[in-house]
Amino acid sequence: MERIRKCLLKKPSKNDLNDGLESESEYIERWTSVRIIYYTMFLMSLGFSIILTGVWPYLDKLDPHAGKEFLGWIVGANPVGQMIFSPLVGWWGNRLGSIRLPLLCSLALFSIASGIYACLELFPTHPKYWMLYSRFLIGVSSSSVAVCRSYLSAATKVKERTGAVSMVSLAQTLGFIVGPVLQGAVTMFGEDGYPLIRNRLHLNMYTATGWINVFMGILNFCLFLPFVFKEKRIAAREAMKQQGLQSEKETWKSMKPDYLSAWTLICAFFILVFNFVFLETLATPLTMDMFAWTKSEALYYMAWIMAVGAILASAMFLLIDPLCRRIPEQQVLIWGGFFLMVLGRAIYIPMSDSPPKLALAENETLSAMQVEGISAYVYGSNFSDVRSNLTREEFGYTGPVSALDAATFDDAKGDLLGCPPSQEWCKTTRGMTITQFLIGYAFTAIGYPIGVTLITTIFSKVLGPRPQGTWMGIMTGSGCLSRALGPVFLSTIYTKYGLYWTFGSTAVMMAVTMFWLWQMRKRLIPIPYDISSKGDELVVVIAKQEQKKTLDEADQQLSGNFKAADS
């Protein structure tokens, strides 16, 4: 534990203590607590994302009849729990005047719920509902994000705020991205894995993610014990000193935020998270449909793609601060964040000359035949012009399949691969290319970190030094609502209407939000912080008013003199 404490320590420079607000030991304790908050935010995001690429094949294994629409409900259960309980946990933290107990309870629940997810094999009846229940409880535990954000705003000075918020955003984004990478890393266990309880419970590539969450949750619980985590609040103290006021309440009540700007940023945060999470939700089934990947291939390749995305995201976090020194934060948010996200959605609209491979029984059968040198592979399609080296037949082809005996059919390896005919659009739409998918994902990996960091940063500055628990709870709730609605709404659109409606609607959604942010750009600025500057402005205004009054009186006196002379 002592080694962990040394890793968390941050020693101050001479400039950090010049304001006289804290001693060196208080500074170190404050930044230790802030870094623990970074890890907590990372873990809450990881707990949501670590199952995203594996939940579909895991659900399909436990209950083959669950379907992709139930997948949307499982993914959405996490943010629903977080959305419902975030205001309650925030209120609880405000009443206690401390975040320790709410966070300890949340982390204990997180570890228990993750253990349930890892042990779903122990529930022989209705495993899909147990999976739904476990994801909901993990969402409830993630409601601690609101009090974490509120504490971060209270525990940092104004000059530290942008960097601290950027690091929290980095931690959250890395949690979203690293989760699927860890899922890919544990594919080495395979679907069967290693028995923990013979014939009942296994450590495999699905359950391993739950055990990772259990271990990391217990570690996070220990970090919030009193001998490690000590709450230090400094924002209100800084505001009191600069404004010369006597109480924290008097300080923040003297500074009213721009509510329209605050609500604009909350809505923008909703749209941004909505578009990011739905892609992670659909990435595995989308690639399996478009590129005919197996479950293991989808997990493996998506792990590498998301690993590269994590590197891009990390690079962007390092560039945000230098960019914002040269370009206003609002401009970086609009053009670096939202515009790239619009491009990322638009580029996913199908551009391939060929349709996706349909998951037909004759494909699997003839694939096995081809291995034995019996016949060519058949590509099921409705298109009349398919540029491919595969034999093209009309959809509904019933040729050589009947010539194959049942034993050969049973020997066809794996599940049916490709776009399932039950999704009607698979028969009539063009497919997506792997190049499209990679470029679109790259735009997302760059645009999302910029957007989420600057929205949170600008939001914190717009609110000022006031207690931000309620407002951060609202922003957290908006993100939760988007993570709940996104997977359910868009997985339904994807299943029923296909790629054009899915990615066309999200591109329009992002473009409209970008346009509104452009209209609001001049109002997305921090509220005045230093009362001395406001006093100087007031003196200037009063002086101008007195000068104008003097000139008016002089004009009236001259007019009276002229009238007297005329008479």
N, C-alpha and C positions, 0 to 999 in steps of 0.2 A: 504493500500500500504506500510505503514511503517513496518508492520509485515512481509510482503514479503521481504522487503529489509534486515531485520534482519536475516531472514532465509538464505539469499544469501551471507551474510558476512562471510569472512574467515580471522581471525586475524593471523598475521605472528608470527613465532618464532624468536628467536635471530639470528639463523643461516640463516634464509631467507633474512635478511637485511644486512648480513656481506659484500656482494659484493659491496654495495654502489650504486646499479643501480636504486634504487627507495626508496621512503619514505614509512612509514607505511600506510598512507592514500592512496597512489598510489597502494600499494600492495593490499589493501582491494578492491579498485575500480577495479583493474585488475581481481582479482578472482571472483568478483561479475559478471563481464562481461563474464568470462569463464563459470560460472555456468548457466547463461542465455543461453549460446550457448548449454550447455548440454540439457536443457529443449527443445530448438528449434529442436535439432537433434532428440530427443525423439518424439516430435510431428510430425515431417515430416515422420518418420517411422510409427508412429501410424496411420496417415492419410492414408497411403497405406495399412496397414495390417488389420485395424479394420473391413473392409468390406469383407475380403477374404473368411471367412467361411460362411458369410451370403449372398454374392452377387449372388451365384447360385440359392438358393431358392427364393430370392427377384426378380431376373431376370425372373425365371420361373413363378412367380406369376403375374408379370407385362405383360410378353409376353411368353406364353407357347411354342411358336414356335421358340424362339430365338436359342436354342440349345447350346451344350457345346462348340462348336467351336467359337461361338460369345462370350461366356464367356471368352475365352482366349484373345480376342481382348479387352474386357472391362478391364481385369486385366492388360493387356499390355499397355493400353492407358496412365496410370500414368507414368511409366518409359519412355515412348516415349516423353511425354511432358517435363519431367525432362532432358532427354538426349539432346533434341533440344535446350533448353533454358539455360542449365547450363553454357556453354561457354559465352553466351551473358550476363548473370547476373554477371559472374565472371569478364568479361571485364568492365562492368558497374561499379562494385565495385572498380576495379583498377583505372579507370578514375577519380572516385570521391575521391579516397583515403579514403573511409569510407564505412562501410557495413550497416549503419543504414537505409538509404533510400531504398536500394534494399530489405532489410528484411521487412521493414514496408509495402512496396508494395506487397511483396510475401505473407505475412500473411493476408493482406486484401483480396487478391485473394483466398487464402486458405479457409477463412471463407465463402466467397460468393459461391464458388464451392461446399463446404460441404452443404450449405443451399439448393442448387439445388438438390443434391443427396437426401436430406431429403424430398424434395417436388415433387418427380417424379410422384406422384399420380395426381398432377395438370396438367400433360401433357397427355391428353387422346390418342393422336396419336404419334406413334413411340417412346414409352418410352425407348426402349432399346438404341436408338441413343442419347437421352438426358442423359441416364446413362453413355454412352461412353464419351459424351461431358464433363460431370461433372468430371469424373475421369481424363480426359486429362488436365483440368484446375488445378486440385489438383496436378498433376504431374508438370505442369508449375510452380506452387507456390513452389514445393519442390526443384526447381533448386537452391534455396538459400543454399542448403547443401554445395556446392562447396566453397562459400565465408565463410561459417561457419568454414569449415576445414582449409581454408587458414588463417583465423583470429586466430584460435587455435594455429597453428604453429607459428604465429608471436607474440602471447601473452603469450608464455610460454618459460621458460629457458630450457636448454638442460636437466638438471637433473629432471625437472618437466614434460618433454615431454611424457615419457612413461606412467606415471600415468594419465596425462590429456587425451591422446589418448585412453587409456584403458577405462576411464570413458565415453568418447564420444561413443566408441564402445559399452559399456554397455548400454548407453542410447538408441542407435539405435537398438540394439538387443532386449532390453526390449520393445521398441516400436513395433517391429515386432511381439513379442510374446504376449504382453499384449493386443494388438488390438483384436485378436480373443477371448481372455478371456472376454473383455468388451462386445463383441458381444454375447457371451454366457450368460453374466450376465443380459442382457436386454431381454432375451427370456421370462422373466416373463411377458412382455407386450403381448406376443402372436402375432399371425399373424394379428388379427383384431385390437388389441390395443385400444386406446382411441381417440375419435374424437377431432381434433383441429378445423377443419372446417367441419361441418356436411356433410357427404356423399362425401367429396372431399379430405380431408387430415386427416391422422391419425398418432398418435404416437404409433408405434408398434415396434416389435423386429428388423425390418429392418431400419426404418427411425430414430430410436433413435441413431444409430451410427453416422448419419450425424449431428444431433443436438449436440452430444458430441464434435465432431470436431469443430463445430461453436463456442461453449463456450470456448474450450481450445485455439482456434486460436485468439479469442478476448483477452484472458488473455495474450498470448504470445506477441500480438501487444502492449499491455500496457507496458510490460517489456522492450521494445526497445525504449520507450520514453526517452528524454534526461536526465530527473531527476533520472532515474534508471540505464540505460545502458551508460557507458562511455568507449570509446575505449582506450585501453592501449596496446602498442606494445613494446616488450622488447627483442625479440630474436636477432634482428640486433644490438641493443645497446650492448648486451652481446658479440656478435661476434667482434664488433669494439674494445671493451675494451681488449679482449683476444688477438687479432691480432695486436693491436696498430695502426690500420688504421684510417683514418680521415672521411670516409663516408661509408654509408651503401652499396651503389652500389659497391664501391671498395672492400668491405669486401666479399660480396657473389660472385662477379666475380672471386675472387682469389681461389674459391673452386668449382671445377667442379664435378658434380655427375657421377656415373657409370650408363650410360644410358641403358645398357643391363639389369642391375639389376632392374632399375626403370620399364622398360617395362615388365620384367618378373613378377614383383609384380602386375602390372596392369592387365595382363592376368590372373594371379592366382586369383585376386579379382573377375574378370568376371566369372570364372568357379565356384568359391565358392558361390557367390550370385545366380548364375544360378541354382545351385543344391538346395539351401535353399528355394528360392522363389517358385520354381515349386512344391515342396512338400506341401507348405502352400496353393497353388492354388488348387491342386488336392486332398487335404486331405478330404474335405467334399464329393465331388462326389465319391472318392475312397472308403471311408468307407460306403457310401450309397450303392455302387455297391457290395462290398465284404461282408458286414455284414448285408445287408438288413435293415439298419437303416432308420427311417423316417427323414424328414428334421429337425424337432425339436430335435430328438435324436442325430442326427449328430452334430448340433450346441452345444447341451448340453455336450455331451461326449468330443467333440474336445476342448471345453472350459476348461474342467478339465485336459485333456491331455496336453494342451498348458500351463496351469497354473503350472503343475509339471515341464514341460520343462523350464519355466521361472525360477523356483527355481534352477534347475540344472545349467542353464546358469549363474545365479547370483553367484552361488558357484564357478563356473569355473573362473569368473572374479576375484574373491578374491584369487584364487590359481595361476593365471598367473604370478604375480610378484614374489612370492616365487619360482616358478618353474624356471623362467628365471634367478634367482640369482644362481641357481645350475647347470642349463643346458642352453646351448646357445639358444638364441631366435629362430635361424633357425631350430634347432632340435625340439624344442617344436612346432613350426609351422608345420613341416613336419609330425611328429609322433602323436602329440596331436590334431592337427587340421585336416589335409588332410587324414591321415590314418583312423581316426574314421569316417570321412565322406564317405570314400570308403566302409568301413564296413556297414555303414548305408544304402548305396544304394544297396550293394550286398545282404543284408539280406532280402530285399523286393522282391527278385525273388521268385515266388510262391513255397511253400513247403507243402501245405496242401494236404491231401489224398483225399479230396472231392472238387468238383467244387463249384463256387459261385452259390447261389440261383438265378435262372433266374426270371426276372420280367414278369411273365405270368399272363394272366387273370384268368386261372384256379387256380393259387396259391391263389389269393385274394378270389375267389369264394369259394374254398374248405376250406380256412381258416375260412370263415364265417360259412360254413357247420360244421366244426369241433367244433366251439363254441356252435352250436346248437346240437351237438352229432350226426350229420347226417353221416359223413364220415371222413376218415383219410385225412391228409394233403398230397398233392402231390408235389414232388420236381422235377421240370422240369430239365432234364439233358441229355447229350449224353453219359455219362460215363456208362460203363457196371458194374463197381464195385464201389459202393459208400457206405462207412461204415457210416450209419446213422440210427437213429431210425424212420426216416420218410419213408413213402412209396415211393419207387422209380419207376418211369415210364419213358419210352422213351420220348425224346423231340418230341413235336408234338402231345402229348397225348390229346385226345379229348373225354375222357370218361364222367364222371359224370357232366361235365359242362352243357351239353345240358339238363340234367334232372332238372336243377335249373331254376326257373322262373326269369323273368326280375326284379321283385321287390326285390328278394333276392340278385341278382347281384348288384343292385343299393345300397343295404344296406351294401355291403362290405366296411369296413371302410378304409379311406386313399387312397393314390395313390398306384400304383403298386410298390412293394418293391423288391429290388434286382438288379442284373445286367441285363440291357435291352438287349433283343435279337437283337436289331438293331446294337449293337456292336458284330460283328460276333465272335470275340475271346472269348466272354463269354460262347459260346456253346462248345468250344473245349479246354479251358485252365483250369488248376487247380486254386484254389482260394488261397488267402492269409489268414493266421491265425491272430487273434487279438494279439497273443504273438509276432509274427513277426513285426506287425505294431508298437507295443509299444517299442520293443527293438531297431528297426531301428530309431524311433523318438528320443529315448534316446541318441543314438550315435550322431544324428544330433544336438540335444540340447547341447551336450558337445563339439563336434568338431567345430561347426560353430562359437561360441564366441571366441574360441582360435584362429581360423584361421583369422577371420576378424580383431581382435584386433592386432595380431602380423603382419599381412600384412600392416596395416595402420601405425603401430609404426615403423617398419623397413623401410617402404617407406619414412616416414618423416625424418628419420635419414640419409637415403641414399641421400636425396636431400640437407640436410644441412640447414643453416640459411637463404637461399635465399627466396624471395617471392614465395610462393607455389600455388598461385591462379590458374595459368594455369595448373600445374601438378595435383593439387587436382581436378580441373575441368575435366581433362582427366580421372582420376580414378573414379570420380563420374559418368562420362559418360559411362565408361565401366560397372559399376554396373547398371546403367539405361538400357543400351543395353541388359544386361543379364536378367533384370526384364521384359523387353519388349519381348525378344525372347523366354525366358523360358516358360512362360505360353502358348503362341501361339504354339510354336514348339512342346512342350511335351504334351500339351492337345490334339493336333492332333494325335501324335504318340499313346498316350494312347487310344484314341477313336477308331483308325483304326487298331492298331496292338497289343495293350494289354500290360500286365505287363512285359513280358520277354524283349521286345524291349525297353520299357520305362526305366526300372531300370537297365537293362544290359548296355545300351548305356551310361547312366549317371555314372555308376560304372567305366566303361572304361575311360571315360572323366576325372574323378577325379584321377584315377590311373596314367594316362599319365602326368597330371599336377604335381602330387606328385613326379614322377620320375625326371621331369625337375627341380623342386625345389631342389631335392637332388643333381643334377649335379651342380647347381648354388650356393650351400650353402656357399662356401668359399668367394663368392663375395657379399653376402647379409649382408654387414657390413657398419657402418657409415663412411662417408668420414672424413679424418683427419681434426680436428677442431682447435687445438691449434697451431698457427704458430711457437711458440717457440720450440715445439717438432720437427716440420719439419726442423727448423733451426739447431737443434742439429744433426738431421740425416744428413743434408747436410754437416755440419762440419766433421762428421765422414767419409762420402764418399770422400770429398776432401782430408782429411788426408790420407785415404787409397790410393787414386790415387797418391798423392805426394810421399808416401812411396814406392809405386810400381815403380814410375818413378826414384827415387833415386837408388833403387835396380837394375833397368835395366841399369842405367848409370854406376853403379859399375861393373856390369857384363861385359859391353862393355869395360871398362877400363882394367879389368883383362885380357880379351881376347886379347886386344891390347898389353899388356905387355908380354903375353905368345908368341905372334907372333914375337915380337921384340927379345925376348930371343932366339927363334928358329933360326931366321935369323942370 
